[in-house]
């Protein structure tokens, strides 16, 4: 798939589909910080063809969301979609649930198109900050 459509408030990153889990997690955290520093209100992280040989454990999923929510605190209302191979998307949506409890607008998708549609809807429904 080609890069997703560019939205003015969207940062897009595809950190690499062969990263080990710890490196992928760190790349997402850095991308959140970079997006916020650039004044973006949303981030699409694309690992749709990730080929790592590890499956993220429940503990890693939860801990990652805590780390990413902390990184996103600098911009209230920040939106992030993570795209993973469909077989790695948690059907219980633990990331989404934890994110909401932390006031972090986050979800995981099995397809870039689904993630883009969600981001567009979230941005359309989110109030803009006064300094925008």
Residue frames relative to the residue before (quaternion, step in Angstrom):
aa qw qx qy qz dx dy dz
X 1.0000 0.0000 0.0000 0.0000 0.00 0.00 0.00
X 0.4812 -0.6426 0.5170 0.2968 3.53 -1.13 0.71
X 0.6806 -0.4403 0.3652 0.4577 3.54 -1.30 0.18
X 0.5340 -0.6296 0.4497 0.3411 3.59 -1.06 0.69
X 0.6533 -0.4904 0.3734 0.4396 3.58 -1.21 0.35
X 0.4177 -0.7045 0.5181 0.2465 3.53 -1.06 0.74
X 0.1151 -0.7447 0.6556 0.0487 3.52 -0.95 0.98
X 0.6099 -0.5954 0.3663 0.3734 3.60 -0.99 0.71
X 0.7544 0.3868 -0.2070 0.4883 3.60 1.01 -0.72
X 0.6231 0.5835 -0.3133 0.4162 3.59 1.30 -0.03
X 0.1557 -0.7167 0.6714 0.1060 3.50 -1.11 0.86
X 0.1429 -0.7792 0.6072 0.0606 3.56 -1.07 0.78
X 0.0608 0.7874 -0.6112 0.0518 3.55 -0.96 0.87
X 0.0821 -0.7380 0.6682 0.0458 3.53 -1.16 0.80
X 0.2095 -0.8602 0.4515 0.1107 3.59 0.24 1.30
X 0.6732 -0.4480 0.3111 0.4993 3.60 1.16 -0.36
X 0.3605 -0.7856 0.4734 0.1698 3.52 -0.81 1.02
X 0.6975 0.4384 -0.2926 0.4854 3.59 1.22 0.12
X 0.3739 0.7414 -0.4788 0.2850 3.58 1.23 0.37
X 0.4672 -0.6108 0.5346 0.3504 3.59 -1.12 0.53
X 0.6934 -0.5142 0.3054 0.4020 3.58 -1.14 0.57
X 0.6680 0.5008 -0.3257 0.4438 3.61 0.82 -0.87
X 0.6671 0.4824 -0.3038 0.4796 3.61 1.01 -0.73
X 0.6227 0.5304 -0.3375 0.4658 3.59 1.05 -0.73
X 0.6457 0.5179 -0.3148 0.4644 3.57 0.93 -0.87
X 0.6674 0.4918 -0.2966 0.4742 3.60 0.89 -0.90
X 0.6350 0.5271 -0.3309 0.4576 3.60 1.02 -0.75
X 0.6315 0.5147 -0.3300 0.4768 3.60 1.05 -0.73
X 0.6463 0.5175 -0.3239 0.4578 3.60 0.90 -0.89
X 0.6654 0.4928 -0.2979 0.4750 3.59 0.90 -0.90
X 0.6524 0.5208 -0.3136 0.4525 3.59 1.00 -0.79
X 0.6000 0.5358 -0.3581 0.4740 3.59 1.07 -0.66
X 0.6769 0.4924 -0.2939 0.4615 3.58 0.83 -0.97
X 0.6565 0.5100 -0.3079 0.4628 3.59 0.98 -0.85
X 0.6454 0.5233 -0.3197 0.4555 3.58 0.96 -0.87
X 0.6722 0.4877 -0.2934 0.4734 3.57 0.90 -0.91
X 0.6409 0.5220 -0.3245 0.4599 3.60 0.97 -0.81
X 0.6875 0.4560 -0.2671 0.4980 3.59 1.15 -0.63
X 0.5419 -0.6572 0.3791 0.3615 3.58 1.30 0.05
X 0.4304 0.6904 -0.4686 0.3441 3.58 1.20 0.39
X 0.3395 -0.7474 0.5403 0.1848 3.57 -1.14 0.73
X 0.7827 0.2205 -0.1221 0.5691 3.59 1.26 -0.16
X 0.1246 -0.7705 0.6230 0.0518 3.51 -1.27 0.59
X 0.1305 -0.7417 0.6540 0.0716 3.52 -1.02 0.93
X 0.1098 -0.7840 0.6106 0.0205 3.56 -0.62 1.20
X 0.1393 -0.8410 0.5228 0.0091 3.54 -0.49 1.26
X 0.1015 0.7498 -0.6416 0.1260 3.52 -0.51 1.32
X 0.1838 0.8539 -0.4807 0.0777 3.62 1.16 0.50
X 0.7567 0.3078 -0.1936 0.5433 3.60 1.15 -0.47
X 0.1888 0.8182 -0.5248 0.1397 3.58 1.17 0.55
X 0.1387 -0.8235 0.5495 0.0254 3.52 -0.83 1.04
X 0.3018 0.7638 -0.5178 0.2397 3.58 1.19 0.38
X 0.4542 -0.7143 0.4671 0.2554 3.55 -1.09 0.65
X 0.5992 0.5391 -0.3634 0.4671 3.59 1.29 0.18
X 0.2332 -0.7126 0.6340 0.1893 3.54 -1.19 0.55
X 0.4612 -0.6918 0.4642 0.3053 3.60 -0.79 0.91
X 0.3961 -0.7079 0.5349 0.2364 3.56 -0.86 0.98
X 0.6656 -0.4765 0.3825 0.4286 3.55 -1.28 0.25
X 0.6496 0.5193 -0.3177 0.4554 3.59 0.93 -0.87
X 0.6616 0.4947 -0.3098 0.4707 3.60 0.94 -0.82
X 0.6227 0.5354 -0.3411 0.4573 3.59 0.98 -0.78
X 0.6849 0.4813 -0.2851 0.4668 3.57 0.85 -0.99
X 0.6751 0.4964 -0.2971 0.4578 3.58 0.84 -0.95
X 0.6247 0.5388 -0.3345 0.4555 3.59 1.03 -0.76
X 0.6578 0.5033 -0.3185 0.4610 3.58 0.89 -0.88
X 0.6193 0.5246 -0.3451 0.4713 3.61 1.01 -0.73
X 0.6642 0.5028 -0.3036 0.4625 3.59 0.90 -0.91
X 0.6905 0.4760 -0.2864 0.4633 3.59 0.88 -0.93
X 0.6218 0.5303 -0.3426 0.4633 3.60 1.02 -0.72
X 0.6390 0.5149 -0.3266 0.4689 3.59 0.99 -0.78
X 0.6543 0.5053 -0.3123 0.4681 3.60 0.98 -0.80
X 0.7064 0.4713 -0.2546 0.4628 3.59 1.06 -0.76
X 0.4489 0.7211 -0.4390 0.2929 3.61 1.22 -0.23
X 0.5862 0.6104 -0.3644 0.3887 3.58 1.13 -0.59
X 0.7725 0.2022 -0.1305 0.5876 3.59 1.22 -0.41
X 0.2713 -0.7723 0.5514 0.1610 3.60 -0.12 1.22
X 0.7841 0.2935 -0.2395 0.4916 3.54 -0.98 0.90
X 0.3723 0.7266 -0.4928 0.3009 3.59 1.26 0.16
X 0.2040 -0.7831 0.5833 0.0698 3.57 -0.99 0.92
X 0.0370 0.8036 -0.5934 0.0274 3.58 -0.93 0.87
X 0.0981 -0.7590 0.6422 0.0444 3.52 -1.02 0.93
X 0.1660 -0.7639 0.6202 0.0654 3.53 -0.96 0.97
X 0.1519 -0.7859 0.5954 0.0694 3.57 -0.79 1.04
X 0.0096 -0.7845 0.6170 -0.0613 3.53 -0.77 1.16
X 0.6395 -0.4638 0.3921 0.4714 3.60 -1.19 0.19
X 0.6150 -0.6073 0.3487 0.3625 3.62 -0.88 0.88
X 0.6592 0.5223 -0.3219 0.4348 3.61 0.99 -0.73
X 0.6850 0.4617 -0.2885 0.4841 3.62 1.23 -0.26
X 0.5204 0.6230 -0.4246 0.4009 3.58 1.26 -0.09
X 0.4139 -0.7297 0.4987 0.2181 3.55 -0.71 1.14
X 0.3556 -0.7550 0.5020 0.2272 3.63 -0.52 1.08
X 0.6344 0.5269 -0.3320 0.4580 3.61 1.20 -0.38
X 0.3121 -0.8067 0.4513 0.2194 3.56 1.38 -0.09
X 0.1115 0.8366 -0.5275 0.0968 3.56 0.97 0.87
X 0.6240 0.5479 -0.3462 0.4366 3.61 1.00 -0.73
X 0.6451 0.5149 -0.3051 0.4749 3.55 0.97 -0.89
X 0.6705 0.5082 -0.2946 0.4532 3.59 0.88 -0.97
X 0.6743 0.4701 -0.2931 0.4883 3.59 0.85 -0.96
X 0.6337 0.5457 -0.3326 0.4358 3.58 0.92 -0.87
X 0.6668 0.4989 -0.3046 0.4623 3.59 0.87 -0.91
X 0.6532 0.5123 -0.3181 0.4579 3.58 0.98 -0.77
X 0.7075 0.4164 -0.2413 0.5175 3.56 1.22 -0.54
X 0.4492 -0.6914 0.4327 0.3646 3.60 1.32 0.10
X 0.4708 0.6237 -0.4526 0.4295 3.56 1.10 0.83
X 0.2818 -0.7809 0.5410 0.1346 3.57 -0.51 1.21
X 0.2377 0.7862 -0.4981 0.2780 3.54 0.12 1.40
X 0.1266 0.7663 -0.6281 0.0475 3.54 -1.17 0.63
X 0.3493 -0.7159 0.5750 0.1866 3.54 -1.34 0.40
X 0.0948 -0.8077 0.5819 -0.0092 3.54 -0.98 0.95
X 0.4356 -0.6925 0.5175 0.2509 3.54 -1.27 0.47
X 0.7705 0.2293 -0.1388 0.5783 3.59 1.28 -0.13
X 0.5559 -0.6250 0.4416 0.3245 3.56 -1.04 0.83
X 0.6399 0.5405 -0.3371 0.4298 3.61 0.91 -0.83
X 0.6474 0.5069 -0.3161 0.4733 3.60 0.99 -0.80
X 0.6504 0.5133 -0.3116 0.4653 3.57 0.98 -0.86
X 0.6511 0.5150 -0.3194 0.4570 3.60 0.94 -0.85
X 0.6450 0.5141 -0.3260 0.4618 3.60 0.93 -0.85
X 0.6539 0.5099 -0.3103 0.4649 3.58 0.97 -0.84
X 0.6519 0.5115 -0.3165 0.4617 3.59 0.90 -0.92
X 0.6498 0.5189 -0.3242 0.4511 3.59 0.86 -0.91
X 0.6680 0.4897 -0.3001 0.4733 3.59 0.94 -0.86
X 0.6540 0.5115 -0.3168 0.4585 3.59 0.93 -0.87
X 0.6719 0.4872 -0.3012 0.4696 3.59 0.91 -0.85
X 0.6449 0.5252 -0.3223 0.4520 3.58 1.02 -0.77
X 0.7315 0.4272 -0.2271 0.4805 3.58 1.10 -0.72
X 0.6245 0.5508 -0.3410 0.4364 3.58 1.22 -0.34
X 0.4495 -0.6664 0.5079 0.3096 3.59 -0.90 0.78
X 0.4413 -0.6708 0.5287 0.2752 3.53 -1.09 0.72
X 0.5381 -0.6055 0.4726 0.3472 3.54 -1.14 0.59
X 0.6217 -0.5821 0.3872 0.3531 3.57 -1.17 0.57
X 0.7083 0.4656 -0.2786 0.4515 3.60 1.06 -0.61
X 0.4969 0.6521 -0.4322 0.3757 3.61 1.26 0.19
